[in-house]
């Protein structure tokens, strides 16, 4: 599943694989993939991952809190807003 989340050419397949990692409790794999994506240059998939995080759980957000905080302070306003929305899950 981790391989699909990282290497598949289809963004939908990657997103679904990432969601599956989260649902089955593969938090190490989920965290590694999310951190790599958030640090990477694939803006389109990065935005998809931020949406996945907004729709996820407090636990998932905690795994990548530092990365989300950095994006929330970044210059890309859309991604910053998504990161802030994900971080709001920590307040619930």
C-alpha positions in Angstrom: 0.0 0.0 0.0 2.8 2.4 0.8 4.3 1.8 -2.6 1.0 2.8 -4.3 0.8 5.9 -2.1 4.3 7.0 -3.2 4.9 5.6 -6.7 1.6 5.3 -8.6 1.1 7.6 -11.5 -2.6 8.2 -10.7 -3.1 10.8 -8.0 -6.4 9.2 -7.1 -4.7 5.8 -6.5 -2.1 7.5 -4.4 -4.7 9.3 -2.3 -6.8 6.2 -1.8 -3.7 4.2 -0.8 -2.8 6.9 1.7 -6.3 6.9 3.2 -6.1 3.1 3.4 -2.8 3.3 5.3 -4.5 5.6 7.8 -7.6 3.4 8.1 -5.7 0.2 8.8 -3.6 1.9 11.4 -0.3 1.8 9.5 0.8 5.1 11.1 4.5 4.7 10.5 3.9 4.2 6.7 1.3 7.0 6.7 3.6 9.4 8.5 6.6 8.6 6.2 4.5 9.1 3.0 2.9 12.3 4.2 6.1 13.9 5.4 7.8 13.0 2.0 4.9 14.5 0.1 4.7 17.7 2.2 8.4 18.2 1.8 8.3 17.5 -1.9 7.6 19.5 -5.0 4.4 17.8 -6.2 2.1 20.7 -5.4 -1.0 19.0 -6.7 -0.6 15.9 -4.6 0.5 18.0 -1.6 -2.8 19.8 -1.8 -4.6 16.4 -1.9 -2.7 15.2 1.1 -3.7 18.4 3.0 -7.3 17.7 2.2 -6.9 14.1 3.4 -5.5 15.5 6.7 -8.4 17.9 7.1 -10.8 15.0 6.7 -8.8 12.7 9.0 -8.3 12.5 12.7 -6.6 14.4 15.5 -4.1 11.5 15.7 -3.2 11.7 12.1 -2.6 15.4 12.3 -0.4 15.0 15.4 1.9 12.7 13.4 2.8 15.6 11.0 2.1 18.6 13.2 5.5 20.3 12.6 5.2 19.9 8.8 1.6 21.4 8.9 2.8 24.3 11.1 5.5 25.1 8.5 3.0 25.0 5.6 0.6 27.2 7.6 3.2 29.9 7.8 4.2 29.5 4.1 3.5 31.8 1.1 1.0 29.5 -0.7 -2.2 30.8 0.8 -4.4 27.9 -0.3 -2.1 25.3 1.2 -1.6 27.5 4.3 -5.4 27.6 4.9 -5.7 23.8 4.5 -2.8 23.3 6.9 -4.5 25.6 9.4 -7.8 23.7 9.0 -6.0 20.4 9.7 -4.3 21.9 12.7 -7.7 22.9 14.1 -8.5 19.2 14.6 -6.0 19.4 17.5 -8.3 21.8 19.3 -11.2 19.4 19.3 
